[in-house]
Amino acid sequence: MDRLPPETQEQLRKMSFTCLIANLGKAGYDPDRLEKLERADLLEALAETMLAESETDLVREARKASSSKRDGQSESERSAKPREKRGRLPERQKKEKLLGRPRD
């Protein structure tokens, strides 16, 4: 429970015994076994469940970010490419510009 942000800890402490059991039941715990636990144990179990979910979310985000990089370039690299193309001069024009010759 100590690893959760203070606001979340406060929200958990304000939850009723029934809400704690309901939330843990949604997370896959057996409600009959939960009713036999003390409130402190329920709080700790729900805190651990929330931490595991947040870690899972972080893993999903990391996978999503790495898969987009594997698909090629990052979003900023993809959006920069069209600008690079617009600014490029054909080879002939580059040489003329360097040599100071006017174009025909």
C-alpha positions, 0 to 999 in steps of 0.5 A, spaced: 500 500 500 505 504 501 507 504 494 501 507 491 500 515 491 498 518 497 491 520 493 490 513 491 491 510 498 486 515 501 481 513 496 482 506 498 482 507 506 475 511 504 472 504 501 467 500 505 468 493 506 463 491 501 466 495 495 473 492 497 470 485 496 467 487 490 473 490 487 477 484 488 472 480 486 472 484 479 480 482 479 478 475 480 479 473 487 474 469 490 468 473 494 467 467 499 474 467 501 475 475 501 469 475 506 473 472 511 479 477 511 480 483 515 480 490 512 487 491 512 488 484 508 483 487 503 486 494 503 493 490 501 490 485 496 487 491 492 493 495 493 497 490 490 492 488 484 492 496 482 500 496 482 500 490 478 495 493 473 499 499 473 505 495 471 501 491 466 499 498 463 506 500 462 509 494 459 503 495 454 505 502 452 513 500 452 511 494 447 506 499 443 512 504 442 517 499 441 513 496 435 512 503 432 520 503 432 520 496 429 515 498 423 520 503 421 521 510 423 518 514 429 513 519 428 517 525 428 522 522 423 516 520 418 513 527 419 520 530 417 521 526 411 516 530 406 519 536 408 526 534 406 523 532 400 521 539 398 527 542 400 531 538 395 534 540 389 535 536 383 543 534 382 543 538 376 540 544 380 545 543 385 551 543 381 549 550 377 547 553 384 554 551 386 558 553 380 554 560 379 551 558 372 544 561 370 539 555 369 537 555 361 
